[in-house]
Amino acid sequence: MRKFLPMVTAIVLCGATGMAFAHNCPNEMKAIDAKLSTKPALSPEDAAKVSKLRADGEAYHKAGKHDESMKSLLEAKKILGI
């Protein structure tokens, strides 16, 4: 039984990490919104892409697809330079 304790602990910690990232989506959206409120100098194409990625991120988050949400939101942040 003692042999399984480290393995079980590792599995629990991995699951907890996934849940922590799942709840980070709103923080990423807030960061994007804050940057957008400063009216950053973006090309019309980049502005449209950021808006779409932000909206997609929120939709994925609401659908429980947090990996996809974080991917969209992090791409939007990259374009914004944050």
C-alpha positions in Angstrom: 0.0 0.0 0.0 2.9 2.4 0.8 4.1 2.0 -2.8 1.0 3.5 -4.2 0.9 6.6 -2.0 3.4 8.6 -4.1 1.5 7.7 -7.3 -1.9 8.6 -5.9 -0.4 11.9 -4.6 1.0 12.7 -8.0 -2.4 12.0 -9.7 -4.3 14.2 -7.2 -1.8 17.0 -7.7 -2.1 16.8 -11.5 -5.9 17.0 -11.2 -5.7 20.0 -8.9 -3.4 21.8 -11.4 -5.9 21.3 -14.2 -8.7 22.7 -12.0 -6.6 25.7 -11.2 -6.0 26.5 -14.9 -9.7 26.0 -15.6 -10.6 28.8 -13.2 -7.9 31.1 -14.6 -9.9 31.8 -17.8 -11.8 34.8 -16.2 -8.5 36.3 -15.1 -7.1 36.1 -18.6 -10.3 37.7 -20.0 -10.0 40.5 -17.5 -6.4 41.1 -18.5 -7.4 41.3 -22.2 -10.3 43.6 -21.4 -8.0 45.9 -19.4 -5.5 46.1 -22.2 -8.3 46.8 -24.8 -9.7 49.6 -22.6 -6.3 51.4 -23.1 -7.0 51.5 -26.9 -3.8 49.8 -28.0 -2.4 50.6 -31.4 -3.5 47.5 -33.4 -4.2 47.0 -37.1 -7.8 46.5 -38.0 -7.0 42.8 -38.7 -5.3 42.3 -35.3 -8.1 44.1 -33.5 -10.7 41.9 -35.1 -8.6 38.8 -34.4 -8.2 39.7 -30.7 -11.9 40.3 -30.4 -12.7 37.0 -32.0 -10.2 35.1 -29.8 -11.5 36.8 -26.7 -15.1 35.9 -27.6 -14.1 32.3 -28.5 -12.2 32.0 -25.2 -15.3 33.1 -23.2 -17.5 30.7 -25.1 -15.1 27.8 -24.6 -14.9 28.6 -20.9 -18.7 28.6 -20.5 -18.8 25.3 -22.4 -16.3 23.8 -19.9 -13.6 23.5 -22.6 -10.9 25.2 -20.6 -7.9 24.0 -22.6 -9.4 25.5 -25.7 -10.4 28.7 -23.8 -6.8 29.2 -22.5 -5.4 28.6 -26.0 -7.6 31.3 -27.5 -7.1 33.7 -24.6 -3.3 33.3 -24.6 -3.1 33.9 -28.3 -5.1 37.1 -27.9 -2.7 38.2 -25.1 0.2 37.5 -27.4 -1.1 39.8 -30.1 -1.8 42.4 -27.5 1.8 42.1 -26.1 0.8 41.0 -22.6 
